[in-house]
Amino acid sequence: MAWINSINNILNNYLQAAGIWGGVLCCLLIILEPLFPVLPMFLFVTINLLVFGTVLGLIISYICTVLGCLLFYIVFNKLLSKKAYKFYKDKKKLNSLVNKYKDIKIETLTTIISMPFTPAFMINLLAAVSNMPLKKYMTAEIIAKIFITIFWGFFGFSLIKCLTHPQYFIVIGLMLLGGYILSKVISRKYNLE
């Protein structure tokens, strides 16, 4: 528990030194996080909550992570999709995997993105190189990032509590179920499949 106190002290010292600019820097890092998966999103969301307050911090973090995913999709779709297609078109298994991913149901995609420890970089990269329709991809991201931002905002700050208290897993399960149901309703209403 001493390391948690030291992290807390480091955060407090950072926030006192950086002020509002700490939050602005965290917003930029959240936008870049889909491009650089080593960046710790939970830390940036937590700092935004401390700088901007709970509600505004969650809203700002949510908007930044959605913008980051859109930026990632556009950059990688424009730069890599043709090169990637040349690479995997002759490889049967890889081609099959990419096509299955492109045709994944929106509610399944939303659920996968909503899971806290899913490798978001791979999800985003597959969407971009498989030429998944932007409307489908962004609908799943917009829905899923609500839950993932809330998760990192409230649970990422105290990860040990999540692991030692089973009620947090119930909340996570309910959030995943909510994302699945919401994406299914939107998918049917707007015929996104």
GROMACS elastic network, one bead per residue, 0.5 to 0.9 nm:
[ bonds ]
;  ai    aj funct       b0    kb
    1     4     6  0.52378   500
    1     5     6  0.66603   500
    1     6     6  0.88755   500
    2     5     6  0.51725   500
    2     6     6  0.63043   500
    2     7     6  0.87501   500
    3     7     6  0.61496   500
    3     8     6  0.84939   500
    4     7     6  0.51160   500
    4     8     6  0.61164   500
    4     9     6  0.86194   500
    4   158     6  0.89592   500
    5     9     6  0.61442   500
    5    10     6  0.86119   500
    6     9     6  0.50142   500
    6    10     6  0.61766   500
    6    11     6  0.86150   500
    7    10     6  0.50308   500
    7    11     6  0.61542   500
    7    12     6  0.86043   500
    8    11     6  0.51210   500
    8    12     6  0.61773   500
    8    13     6  0.86150   500
    9    12     6  0.51052   500
    9    13     6  0.60846   500
    9    14     6  0.84757   500
   10    13     6  0.51762   500
   10    14     6  0.60656   500
   10    15     6  0.86000   500
   11    14     6  0.50446   500
   11    15     6  0.60998   500
   11    16     6  0.85688   500
   11    47     6  0.76305   500
   12    15     6  0.51289   500
   12    16     6  0.61144   500
   12    17     6  0.85572   500
   13    16     6  0.51757   500
   13    17     6  0.61449   500
   13    18     6  0.85021   500
   14    17     6  0.51941   500
   14    18     6  0.58726   500
   14    19     6  0.80125   500
   14    22     6  0.75096   500
   15    18     6  0.51615   500
   15    19     6  0.52862   500
   15    20     6  0.79755   500
   15    21     6  0.87637   500
   15    22     6  0.62857   500
   15    23     6  0.84294   500
   15    47     6  0.78426   500
   15    50     6  0.82369   500
   15    51     6  0.74021   500
   16    19     6  0.55894   500
   17    22     6  0.83519   500
   18    21     6  0.54639   500
   18    23     6  0.82759   500
   19    22     6  0.56301   500
   19    23     6  0.74557   500
   19    51     6  0.74006   500
   20    23     6  0.53106   500
   20    24     6  0.65117   500
   20    25     6  0.87985   500
   20    51     6  0.65217   500
   20    52     6  0.81314   500
   21    25     6  0.60136   500
   21    26     6  0.84250   500
   22    25     6  0.51534   500
   22    26     6  0.61749   500
   22    27     6  0.86928   500
   22    47     6  0.76902   500
   22    48     6  0.81728   500
   22    51     6  0.76524   500
   23    27     6  0.62040   500
   23    28     6  0.87641   500
   23    44     6  0.80704   500
   23    47     6  0.65589   500
   23    48     6  0.53003   500
   23    49     6  0.87306   500
   23    50     6  0.85794   500
   23    51     6  0.59113   500
   23    52     6  0.73921   500
   23    57     6  0.87713   500
   24    27     6  0.50781   500
   24    28     6  0.64682   500
   24    29     6  0.87212   500
   24    48     6  0.84101   500
   25    28     6  0.51805   500
   25    29     6  0.62302   500
   25    30     6  0.86513   500
   25    44     6  0.87927   500
   26    30     6  0.60356   500
   26    31     6  0.85882   500
   26    41     6  0.89871   500
   26    43     6  0.86298   500
   26    44     6  0.51299   500
   26    45     6  0.75536   500
   26    47     6  0.71698   500
   26    48     6  0.68389   500
   26    61     6  0.85753   500
   27    30     6  0.50784   500
   27    31     6  0.63254   500
   27    32     6  0.87247   500
   27    44     6  0.74243   500
   27    45     6  0.84019   500
   27    48     6  0.76828   500
   27    60     6  0.74364   500
   27    61     6  0.65979   500
   27    64     6  0.60287   500
   27    65     6  0.84167   500
   28    31     6  0.51290   500
   28    32     6  0.63335   500
   28    33     6  0.86414   500
   28    64     6  0.75293   500
   28    68     6  0.89160   500
   29    33     6  0.59017   500
   29    39     6  0.75440   500
   29    41     6  0.82315   500
   29    44     6  0.73689   500
   29    64     6  0.87604   500
   30    34     6  0.78168   500
   30    39     6  0.81495   500
   30    40     6  0.87313   500
   30    41     6  0.63738   500
   30    44     6  0.66474   500
   30    45     6  0.78585   500
   30    61     6  0.70801   500
   30    64     6  0.59054   500
   30    65     6  0.56452   500
   30    67     6  0.89676   500
   30    68     6  0.69354   500
   31    34     6  0.70647   500
   31    35     6  0.83531   500
   31    61     6  0.88462   500
   31    63     6  0.87949   500
   31    64     6  0.51334   500
   31    65     6  0.54241   500
   31    66     6  0.77543   500
   31    67     6  0.61572   500
   31    69     6  0.75407   500
   31    71     6  0.81002   500
   32    35     6  0.54310   500
   32    36     6  0.63209   500
   32    37     6  0.86815   500
   32    39     6  0.83237   500
   32    64     6  0.89055   500
   32    65     6  0.83628   500
   32    68     6  0.58648   500
   32    69     6  0.86797   500
   32    71     6  0.86429   500
   32    72     6  0.83489   500
   33    37     6  0.56263   500
   33    38     6  0.75749   500
   33    39     6  0.56421   500
   33    40     6  0.77882   500
   33    41     6  0.68691   500
   33    65     6  0.77451   500
   33    68     6  0.69798   500
   33    69     6  0.86231   500
   33   121     6  0.86063   500
   34    37     6  0.57893   500
   34    39     6  0.86172   500
   34    65     6  0.79182   500
   34    68     6  0.60847   500
   34    69     6  0.60335   500
   34    71     6  0.86782   500
   34    72     6  0.64019   500
   34   120     6  0.67991   500
   34   121     6  0.56211   500
   34   124     6  0.75260   500
   35    68     6  0.78671   500
   35    69     6  0.83877   500
   35    71     6  0.87525   500
   35    72     6  0.61709   500
   35   121     6  0.69345   500
   36    39     6  0.60787   500
   36   121     6  0.77586   500
   37    40     6  0.77432   500
   37    41     6  0.87305   500
   37   119     6  0.80206   500
   37   120     6  0.75516   500
   37   121     6  0.59853   500
   38    41     6  0.88039   500
   39    43     6  0.87151   500
   39    44     6  0.87241   500
   40    43     6  0.55572   500
   40    44     6  0.68263   500
   41    44     6  0.52060   500
   41    45     6  0.61722   500
   41    46     6  0.84767   500
   41   149     6  0.89577   500
   41   152     6  0.74414   500
   41   156     6  0.88515   500
   42    45     6  0.52286   500
   42    46     6  0.60299   500
   42    47     6  0.86026   500
   42   149     6  0.83442   500
   42   151     6  0.85733   500
   42   153     6  0.67395   500
   42   155     6  0.85776   500
   42   156     6  0.52228   500
   42   157     6  0.69091   500
   43    46     6  0.50840   500
   43    47     6  0.61784   500
   43    48     6  0.86468   500
   43   152     6  0.81181   500
   43   153     6  0.86803   500
   43   156     6  0.75077   500
   43   157     6  0.73024   500
   44    47     6  0.50767   500
   44    48     6  0.61819   500
   44    49     6  0.86330   500
   44    61     6  0.80796   500
   45    48     6  0.50424   500
   45    49     6  0.62416   500
   45    50     6  0.87197   500
   45    57     6  0.72354   500
   45    58     6  0.71865   500
   45    60     6  0.88481   500
   45    61     6  0.58659   500
   45    62     6  0.87642   500
   45   149     6  0.73125   500
   45   152     6  0.65342   500
   45   153     6  0.56193   500
   45   156     6  0.85043   500
   45   157     6  0.88080   500
   46    49     6  0.50563   500
   46    50     6  0.63247   500
   46    51     6  0.86772   500
   46    57     6  0.82032   500
   46    58     6  0.89052   500
   46   152     6  0.73121   500
   46   153     6  0.55095   500
   46   154     6  0.79727   500
   46   156     6  0.74806   500
   46   157     6  0.61744   500
   47    50     6  0.50213   500
   47    51     6  0.60458   500
   47    52     6  0.84009   500
   47    57     6  0.82693   500
   48    51     6  0.50261   500
   48    52     6  0.56413   500
   48    53     6  0.72905   500
   48    54     6  0.81440   500
   48    56     6  0.83374   500
   48    58     6  0.74018   500
   48    60     6  0.76749   500
   48    61     6  0.69052   500
   48   153     6  0.87345   500
   49    52     6  0.54855   500
   49    55     6  0.76377   500
   49    56     6  0.74504   500
   49    58     6  0.65067   500
   49    61     6  0.85457   500
   49   153     6  0.70454   500
   50    53     6  0.55986   500
   50    54     6  0.72559   500
   50    57     6  0.74974   500
   51    54     6  0.88008   500
   51    57     6  0.72426   500
   52    55     6  0.79747   500
   52    56     6  0.57168   500
   52    58     6  0.86431   500
   52    60     6  0.85115   500
   53    56     6  0.56954   500
   53    57     6  0.53369   500
   53    58     6  0.81424   500
   54    57     6  0.51802   500
   54    58     6  0.60618   500
   54    59     6  0.86372   500
   54   153     6  0.82204   500
   55    58     6  0.52562   500
   55    59     6  0.62463   500
   55    60     6  0.86447   500
   56    59     6  0.50501   500
   56    60     6  0.60046   500
   56    61     6  0.84009   500
   57    60     6  0.52265   500
   57    61     6  0.60006   500
   57    62     6  0.84462   500
   57   153     6  0.85353   500
   58    61     6  0.51065   500
   58    62     6  0.59559   500
   58    63     6  0.85854   500
   58   146     6  0.88233   500
   58   149     6  0.66549   500
   58   150     6  0.68921   500
   58   153     6  0.68574   500
   59    62     6  0.50761   500
   59    63     6  0.61956   500
   59    64     6  0.85844   500
   59   146     6  0.88854   500
   59   149     6  0.86682   500
   60    63     6  0.52312   500
   60    64     6  0.61426   500
   60    65     6  0.86461   500
   61    64     6  0.51217   500
   61    65     6  0.61304   500
   61    66     6  0.86354   500
   61   149     6  0.68802   500
   61   153     6  0.88741   500
   62    65     6  0.52761   500
   62    66     6  0.62348   500
   62    67     6  0.85803   500
   62   142     6  0.86342   500
   62   145     6  0.64175   500
   62   146     6  0.64610   500
   62   148     6  0.86649   500
   62   149     6  0.59066   500
   62   150     6  0.85955   500
   63    66     6  0.52660   500
   63    67     6  0.61218   500
   63    68     6  0.85561   500
   63   142     6  0.89666   500
   63   145     6  0.88968   500
   64    67     6  0.50634   500
   64    68     6  0.60519   500
   64    69     6  0.86885   500
   65    69     6  0.62653   500
   65    70     6  0.86724   500
   65   145     6  0.72308   500
   65   149     6  0.82418   500
   66    69     6  0.51467   500
   66    70     6  0.62535   500
   66    71     6  0.86032   500
   66   138     6  0.80796   500
   66   141     6  0.67245   500
   66   142     6  0.63306   500
   66   145     6  0.68987   500
   67    70     6  0.50841   500
   67    71     6  0.60776   500
   67    72     6  0.85045   500
   68    71     6  0.50704   500
   68    72     6  0.60498   500
   68    73     6  0.85849   500
   69    73     6  0.60966   500
   69    74     6  0.86047   500
   69   124     6  0.70596   500
   69   138     6  0.80522   500
   69   141     6  0.75267   500
   70    73     6  0.51509   500
   70    74     6  0.61925   500
   70    75     6  0.85915   500
   70   134     6  0.86179   500
   70   137     6  0.89781   500
   70   138     6  0.70941   500
   70   141     6  0.87915   500
   71    74     6  0.52615   500
   71    75     6  0.60786   500
   71    76     6  0.84700   500
   72    75     6  0.53220   500
   72    76     6  0.59799   500
   72    77     6  0.81258   500
   72   124     6  0.71429   500
   72   125     6  0.79331   500
   72   128     6  0.79968   500
   73    76     6  0.54083   500
   73    77     6  0.56242   500
   73    78     6  0.82730   500
   73   124     6  0.65034   500
   73   125     6  0.72647   500
   73   127     6  0.72303   500
   73   128     6  0.50963   500
   73   129     6  0.86140   500
   73   134     6  0.80418   500
   73   137     6  0.87775   500
   74    77     6  0.51871   500
   74    78     6  0.60118   500
   74    79     6  0.84046   500
   74   128     6  0.73591   500
   74   134     6  0.87555   500
   75    78     6  0.54197   500
   75    79     6  0.60146   500
   75    80     6  0.81338   500
   75   128     6  0.83904   500
   76    79     6  0.50441   500
   76    80     6  0.52403   500
   76    81     6  0.69104   500
   76   124     6  0.88580   500
   76   125     6  0.70099   500
   76   128     6  0.57307   500
   76   129     6  0.69245   500
   77    80     6  0.56210   500
   77    81     6  0.50522   500
   77    82     6  0.82279   500
   77   125     6  0.83564   500
   77   127     6  0.82294   500
   77   129     6  0.56388   500
   77   130     6  0.82612   500
   77   131     6  0.68073   500
   78    81     6  0.63934   500
   78    82     6  0.80061   500
   78   128     6  0.82873   500
   78   129     6  0.87871   500
   79    82     6  0.75347   500
   79    83     6  0.78060   500
   79   129     6  0.89934   500
   80    83     6  0.52210   500
   80    84     6  0.56880   500
   80    85     6  0.83287   500
   80   128     6  0.78524   500
   80   129     6  0.61468   500
   81    84     6  0.50814   500
   81    85     6  0.60149   500
   81    86     6  0.87004   500
   81   128     6  0.66036   500
   81   130     6  0.67113   500
   81   131     6  0.67773   500
   82    85     6  0.50913   500
   82    86     6  0.63813   500
   82    87     6  0.87317   500
   82   129     6  0.76822   500
   83    86     6  0.52460   500
   83    87     6  0.63990   500
   83    88     6  0.89529   500
   83   129     6  0.86258   500
   84    88     6  0.62386   500
   84    89     6  0.83061   500
   84   129     6  0.62294   500
   84   130     6  0.83268   500
   85    88     6  0.53132   500
   85    89     6  0.55069   500
   85    90     6  0.89136   500
   85    95     6  0.83651   500
   85   129     6  0.73899   500
   85   130     6  0.78260   500
   86    89     6  0.56456   500
   86    90     6  0.77410   500
   87    90     6  0.71858   500
   87    91     6  0.77033   500
   88    91     6  0.50704   500
   88    92     6  0.76759   500
   88    93     6  0.86400   500
   88    94     6  0.58637   500
   88    95     6  0.54041   500
   88    98     6  0.84221   500
   89    92     6  0.72558   500
   89    94     6  0.78999   500
   89    95     6  0.55958   500
   90    94     6  0.85699   500
   90    95     6  0.73198   500
   91    94     6  0.55234   500
   91    95     6  0.58213   500
   91    96     6  0.84275   500
   92    95     6  0.51591   500
   92    96     6  0.60307   500
   92    97     6  0.86152   500
   93    96     6  0.50559   500
   93    97     6  0.61697   500
   93    98     6  0.86933   500
   94    97     6  0.50282   500
   94    98     6  0.61987   500
   94    99     6  0.85680   500
   95    98     6  0.52146   500
   95    99     6  0.61497   500
   95   100     6  0.85512   500
   96    99     6  0.51562   500
   96   100     6  0.60549   500
   96   101     6  0.85338   500
   97   100     6  0.51144   500
   97   101     6  0.61302   500
   97   102     6  0.86015   500
   98   101     6  0.50717   500
   98   102     6  0.61398   500
   98   103     6  0.86825   500
   98   126     6  0.70143   500
   98   127     6  0.86612   500
   98   129     6  0.82060   500
   98   130     6  0.57567   500
   99   103     6  0.62326   500
   99   104     6  0.85865   500
   99   130     6  0.68879   500
  100   103     6  0.51403   500
  100   104     6  0.60413   500
  101   104     6  0.50505   500
  101   105     6  0.87660   500
  101   109     6  0.87562   500
  101   126     6  0.72650   500
  101   127     6  0.74736   500
  101   130     6  0.74524   500
  101   132     6  0.81543   500
  102   105     6  0.87899   500
  102   126     6  0.80135   500
  102   127     6  0.67147   500
  102   130     6  0.57157   500
  102   131     6  0.70021   500
  102   133     6  0.81202   500
  103   106     6  0.87266   500
  103   132     6  0.76960   500
  103   193     6  0.78494   500
  104   107     6  0.84670   500
  104   108     6  0.67696   500
  104   109     6  0.65425   500
  104   193     6  0.84630   500
  105   108     6  0.53342   500
  105   109     6  0.62955   500
  105   110     6  0.86618   500
  105   184     6  0.87342   500
  105   187     6  0.86934   500
  105   192     6  0.88547   500
  105   193     6  0.65762   500
  106   109     6  0.50042   500
  106   110     6  0.60166   500
  106   111     6  0.85419   500
  106   136     6  0.66711   500
  106   137     6  0.78233   500
  106   139     6  0.80254   500
  106   140     6  0.61541   500
  106   180     6  0.86515   500
  106   183     6  0.64559   500
  106   184     6  0.70591   500
  106   187     6  0.66222   500
  106   192     6  0.74768   500
  106   193     6  0.69670   500
  107   110     6  0.50191   500
  107   111     6  0.61469   500
  107   112     6  0.86298   500
  107   140     6  0.73578   500
  107   179     6  0.76441   500
  107   180     6  0.50576   500
  107   181     6  0.72601   500
  107   182     6  0.79120   500
  107   184     6  0.51644   500
  107   185     6  0.87703   500
  107   187     6  0.75373   500
  108   111     6  0.51056   500
  108   112     6  0.61992   500
  108   113     6  0.86466   500
  108   140     6  0.89140   500
  108   180     6  0.69462   500
  108   183     6  0.85143   500
  108   184     6  0.87758   500
  109   112     6  0.51396   500
  109   113     6  0.61831   500
  109   114     6  0.85110   500
  109   123     6  0.87267   500
  109   137     6  0.81873   500
  109   140     6  0.63433   500
  109   141     6  0.85380   500
  109   144     6  0.87613   500
  109   180     6  0.87217   500
  109   183     6  0.89253   500
  110   113     6  0.51780   500
  110   114     6  0.60174   500
  110   115     6  0.88360   500
  110   137     6  0.88337   500
  110   139     6  0.83172   500
  110   141     6  0.66870   500
  110   142     6  0.87981   500
  110   143     6  0.68309   500
  110   144     6  0.53383   500
  110   145     6  0.88519   500
  110   176     6  0.86045   500
  110   179     6  0.64876   500
  110   180     6  0.63313   500
  110   183     6  0.65784   500
  111   115     6  0.65161   500
  111   140     6  0.84359   500
  111   144     6  0.69927   500
  111   176     6  0.59320   500
  111   177     6  0.77340   500
  111   179     6  0.62233   500
  111   180     6  0.54766   500
  111   183     6  0.85484   500
  112   115     6  0.55359   500
  112   116     6  0.89120   500
  112   118     6  0.68434   500
  112   123     6  0.84680   500
  112   144     6  0.84020   500
  112   176     6  0.86877   500
  113   116     6  0.77752   500
  113   117     6  0.89933   500
  113   118     6  0.65813   500
  113   119     6  0.84959   500
  113   120     6  0.68349   500
  113   123     6  0.74256   500
  113   140     6  0.77080   500
  113   141     6  0.70553   500
  113   144     6  0.58014   500
  113   145     6  0.75973   500
  113   148     6  0.79943   500
  114   117     6  0.88013   500
  114   118     6  0.79056   500
  114   141     6  0.85062   500
  114   143     6  0.83434   500
  114   145     6  0.66449   500
  114   146     6  0.83054   500
  114   147     6  0.61162   500
  114   148     6  0.55202   500
  114   175     6  0.80912   500
  114   176     6  0.61966   500
  114   179     6  0.71383   500
  114   180     6  0.88450   500
  115   118     6  0.55939   500
  115   144     6  0.84561   500
  115   147     6  0.85871   500
  115   148     6  0.71096   500
  115   172     6  0.83475   500
  115   176     6  0.70135   500
  116   119     6  0.87480   500
  116   147     6  0.88452   500
  116   148     6  0.61417   500
  116   151     6  0.72071   500
  116   152     6  0.78553   500
  116   172     6  0.86774   500
  117   120     6  0.81867   500
  118   121     6  0.87526   500
  118   122     6  0.86501   500
  118   123     6  0.81391   500
  119   122     6  0.56602   500
  119   123     6  0.66355   500
  119   124     6  0.89321   500
  120   123     6  0.50082   500
  120   124     6  0.60552   500
  120   125     6  0.83807   500
  121   124     6  0.52818   500
  121   125     6  0.59925   500
  121   126     6  0.85663   500
  122   126     6  0.59747   500
  122   127     6  0.84588   500
  123   126     6  0.53515   500
  123   127     6  0.62795   500
  123   128     6  0.87568   500
  124   127     6  0.51324   500
  124   128     6  0.62234   500
  124   129     6  0.87506   500
  124   137     6  0.86560   500
  125   128     6  0.51302   500
  125   129     6  0.61479   500
  125   130     6  0.83387   500
  126   129     6  0.53475   500
  126   130     6  0.57601   500
  126   131     6  0.83727   500
  126   132     6  0.83180   500
  127   130     6  0.53943   500
  127   131     6  0.62668   500
  127   132     6  0.52129   500
  127   133     6  0.82678   500
  127   134     6  0.85870   500
  127   137     6  0.69539   500
  128   131     6  0.54391   500
  128   132     6  0.64832   500
  128   133     6  0.88868   500
  128   134     6  0.86053   500
  128   137     6  0.89441   500
  129   132     6  0.77731   500
  130   133     6  0.89625   500
  131   134     6  0.79956   500
  132   135     6  0.85472   500
  132   136     6  0.71861   500
  132   137     6  0.65862   500
  133   136     6  0.54024   500
  133   137     6  0.62629   500
  133   138     6  0.86179   500
  134   137     6  0.50648   500
  134   138     6  0.58589   500
  134   139     6  0.82770   500
  135   138     6  0.53709   500
  135   139     6  0.59959   500
  135   140     6  0.86349   500
  135   192     6  0.76458   500
  136   139     6  0.52562   500
  136   140     6  0.63613   500
  136   141     6  0.86954   500
  136   187     6  0.84733   500
  136   192     6  0.59908   500
  136   193     6  0.75285   500
  137   140     6  0.53340   500
  137   141     6  0.62273   500
  137   142     6  0.86634   500
  138   142     6  0.58385   500
  138   143     6  0.84398   500
  139   142     6  0.51770   500
  139   143     6  0.62771   500
  139   144     6  0.85123   500
  139   183     6  0.78715   500
  139   186     6  0.84539   500
  139   187     6  0.86166   500
  139   192     6  0.88029   500
  140   143     6  0.53566   500
  140   144     6  0.59430   500
  140   145     6  0.83486   500
  140   179     6  0.89297   500
  140   183     6  0.68033   500
  141   144     6  0.50978   500
  141   145     6  0.56923   500
  141   146     6  0.85381   500
  142   145     6  0.55399   500
  142   146     6  0.68178   500
  143   146     6  0.57195   500
  143   147     6  0.74755   500
  143   179     6  0.64497   500
  143   182     6  0.75263   500
  143   183     6  0.68443   500
  144   147     6  0.55236   500
  144   148     6  0.63246   500
  144   149     6  0.86106   500
  144   176     6  0.84441   500
  144   179     6  0.61410   500
  144   180     6  0.87035   500
  144   183     6  0.85807   500
  145   149     6  0.56846   500
  145   150     6  0.82358   500
  146   149     6  0.54539   500
  146   150     6  0.63320   500
  146   151     6  0.86707   500
  146   179     6  0.85802   500
  147   150     6  0.51427   500
  147   151     6  0.60410   500
  147   152     6  0.86736   500
  147   172     6  0.86381   500
  147   175     6  0.62135   500
  147   176     6  0.75620   500
  147   178     6  0.87293   500
  147   179     6  0.72805   500
  148   152     6  0.61622   500
  148   153     6  0.83582   500
  148   175     6  0.88367   500
  149   152     6  0.52333   500
  149   153     6  0.58703   500
  149   154     6  0.85061   500
  150   154     6  0.59999   500
  150   155     6  0.78260   500
  151   154     6  0.55155   500
  151   155     6  0.52549   500
  151   156     6  0.64866   500
  151   172     6  0.75540   500
  151   175     6  0.87810   500
  152   155     6  0.53683   500
  152   157     6  0.69481   500
  153   156     6  0.59100   500
  153   157     6  0.66355   500
  154   157     6  0.61909   500
  154   158     6  0.74576   500
  155   158     6  0.53846   500
  155   159     6  0.57506   500
  155   160     6  0.88295   500
  155   161     6  0.78261   500
  155   162     6  0.64764   500
  155   168     6  0.80556   500
  156   159     6  0.51536   500
  156   160     6  0.88751   500
  156   162     6  0.84197   500
  157   160     6  0.88057   500
  158   161     6  0.54622   500
  158   162     6  0.68152   500
  159   162     6  0.50846   500
  159   163     6  0.64974   500
  159   164     6  0.88343   500
  160   163     6  0.51063   500
  160   164     6  0.62149   500
  160   165     6  0.85215   500
  161   164     6  0.51479   500
  161   165     6  0.57973   500
  161   166     6  0.89836   500
  161   168     6  0.81233   500
  162   165     6  0.54741   500
  162   166     6  0.70795   500
  162   167     6  0.80769   500
  162   168     6  0.54699   500
  162   169     6  0.71161   500
  163   166     6  0.71334   500
  163   168     6  0.80449   500
  163   169     6  0.83197   500
  164   168     6  0.88257   500
  165   168     6  0.60829   500
  165   169     6  0.78217   500
  166   169     6  0.53575   500
  166   170     6  0.68425   500
  167   170     6  0.50480   500
  167   171     6  0.64836   500
  167   172     6  0.87502   500
  168   171     6  0.50608   500
  168   172     6  0.62274   500
  168   173     6  0.86008   500
  169   173     6  0.60378   500
  169   174     6  0.85272   500
  170   173     6  0.50037   500
  170   174     6  0.61690   500
  170   175     6  0.85893   500
  171   174     6  0.50576   500
  171   175     6  0.61477   500
  171   176     6  0.86640   500
  172   175     6  0.50424   500
  172   176     6  0.62533   500
  172   177     6  0.86294   500
  173   176     6  0.51417   500
  173   177     6  0.61829   500
  173   178     6  0.85597   500
  174   178     6  0.60175   500
  174   179     6  0.85797   500
  175   179     6  0.61845   500
  175   180     6  0.86007   500
  176   179     6  0.51065   500
  176   180     6  0.61706   500
  176   181     6  0.86793   500
  177   180     6  0.50608   500
  177   181     6  0.61815   500
  177   182     6  0.85291   500
  178   181     6  0.52310   500
  178   182     6  0.60078   500
  178   183     6  0.84751   500
  179   182     6  0.51665   500
  179   183     6  0.60171   500
  179   184     6  0.84826   500
  180   183     6  0.53189   500
  180   184     6  0.61770   500
  180   185     6  0.87535   500
  181   184     6  0.50958   500
  181   185     6  0.62403   500
  181   186     6  0.86827   500
  182   185     6  0.52243   500
  182   186     6  0.62272   500
  182   187     6  0.84544   500
  183   186     6  0.51221   500
  183   187     6  0.58184   500
  183   188     6  0.85126   500
  184   187     6  0.50275   500
  184   188     6  0.61949   500
  184   189     6  0.85388   500
  185   188     6  0.53361   500
  185   189     6  0.60952   500
  185   190     6  0.86205   500
  186   189     6  0.50492   500
  186   190     6  0.59864   500
  186   191     6  0.79208   500
  186   192     6  0.79712   500
  187   190     6  0.54910   500
  187   191     6  0.54059   500
  187   193     6  0.67686   500
  188   191     6  0.50089   500
  188   192     6  0.69633   500
  188   193     6  0.81124   500
  189   192     6  0.81589   500
  190   193     6  0.88242   500
